[in-house]
Amino acid sequence: MKKNTETMNSQHRENQQGAIFNKAEPPVQMASSRSRRISKIALASLSALVILAMMFVLVAIEPAQGQVDSENGSSAIQEHTVTQHTITGYCPSRMSLADSASYGDSQFQATSGDISSDSAHAAFGAIYDSSITAFPNGDGTALATQLEDKDPTDDAAVSVAQSTVNAHALVQNTQLLDTKNGAGAASSVVSQATQGDLRGLSATSCVSPTLSQSFLLPPTDTGWTQQLVIANPTDKATAISINVWGTGSEGTLALNTARTVTVGAGSESVYDLAAAAPQQDGLFVTISSKDTAVAAVVKVVGLDGLKTLGSEYVTANGSASQSMVLPGVTKGQHVKLLAYAEAASKISLSWVTKAGLKNSRSESIEAHRVASIDMGSVPDDAMAISVTADNDIHASAITTVNGSNGQQDFGVIAAQSTPQFSAIALPKGLDGSLVVANHSTQKASADIDSYNADGSRLETTTVQVGPNAASSLALSDLGSHVAAITVRQQQSSKDALSWDIALSSSTLDKAKVAASSYLQPISLMLQHAKITVNETVGVLR
């Protein structure tokens, strides 16, 4: 019995020891779990540090060029040629006085008189659409006039429209179906008055928007106004920078007004050049647009008390050149030549006749300063002015004619290069002469086609002009009621010929009002540009 009791006590102690041993196991398991969590956190932190280090290497260190994939191991350069299918022509509004307000007695007030204004528009070649719209047209409500080829049976493919110009300018938009030399658009505007302070004739071919332009302009003496009208037909506003050189000193002039003007989208701005640079015998003006192409025309009006000195639209000069010819001068005019060069130059001036050059003279002009050269009266047989220089120059001729009671009028012939294909649209009711001048030492030829308001071809004439010579054709010789003219220089001429139309008006002739004005041709050459794309395959950062 005692033995059993001892055995039971022994088993009880063993069970207690086992129970004690079993109760000691949980603390060991908890320590193991905590250790695993710490290990995971440490591993995650280490991984994050590695990822951050790799990101820093990718961002901060530029890979070696040899380790960057690229096509054929170098840049891929592609060149594309694009052609212009849409043509925009800006036609300024009717000629106007800079200040039309009434001051003092009515007999001393400036007045526009009985001024009227017309425009002509033409499109040549395969045309999808060509239309004329008033400008500005901010609300889009102005009705468009469509150009129409009223004689589609002939092979001329010419669409024509004529319009009246009032207080609003006009824009002609043309979309070409096929781009080639000889296809395009031309338009013009003319203002005339027999009474008032704008008596005489003012005309211009309409202009296309560009980023930069330069002008040679008449004097800014007392009584003269020069309104630089800048039109922005795009949907983006732009800032225009203006620089002016004069006859008074070398270098850009310190202007009395700001050198920058802002032109809003689809709107016009007017800058007073005469106020900015007064008392100059001539100006050379450059304008450049920052963001988008703009069209620009200068309205020039001259008054001397109650004496009318004339009015004219002045458009941009062509590129500077060492050789140029200014066609259209006629007997009875007085000519002043304006010239501007980036470097001091010696120039040679000559009258151009049917037989060649006549009465040549030499002049020297300073760099960065406008030269005003009085060439006197036009000889009986002269039709153009030849200008050659030892450096590239800009040049324009101002032609002045006298009427009754002290009235005068003037026109401006800007030196421009004339391409192989060019055209002029002619407003109704005008007369005049087409003058062709050759500034090369070889004989040159051109084909002249005239069209009426229906787009029908009237006449085709071939003109041959001798070396350094000129030729003239009356518009009446090209048919009745000419509305458009195209000129195609023959291939052998190599753009040696320059031409324009010296205008006259039977209405002004009957009223004994002197008139001098010109229409200069618009290029019908294919407009194209090359775009170069440099594609480099690499890491985008």
Secondary structure, DSSP 8 states (H G I E B T S, - for coil): -HHHHHHHHHHHHHHHHHHHHHHTHHHHHHHHHHHHHHHHHHHHHHHHHHHHHHHHHHHHS---GGGS--GGGS-EEEEEEEE--EEEEEE--S---S-----S-GGGS---TT-EEEEEEEEESSEEEEEEEEE--TTS-S--EE-B-S-TTSS--EEEEEEE--SSEEEEEEEESS--TT-EEEEEEEEEESSSTT-EEEEEE-B--BSEEEEEE----TTEEEEEEEEE-SSS-EEEEEEEEESSSSSB---SS-SEEEE-TTEEEEEEHHHHS-S-S-EEEEEEESSS-BEEEEEEEEEETTEEEEEEEE------EEEEEEE---TT-EEEEEEEESS-EEEEEEEEETTEEEEEEEEEE-TTS-EEEEEEE--TT--EEEEEEEEEEEEEEEEEEE-GGG-EEEEEEE-----SEEEEE--TT-EEEEEEEE-SSS-EEEEEEEE-TTS-EEEEEEEEE-TT-EEEEEGGGG-SS--EEEEEE-GGGTT-EEEEEEEE-HHHHHTT-----EE--EE-S--EEEEEEEE------
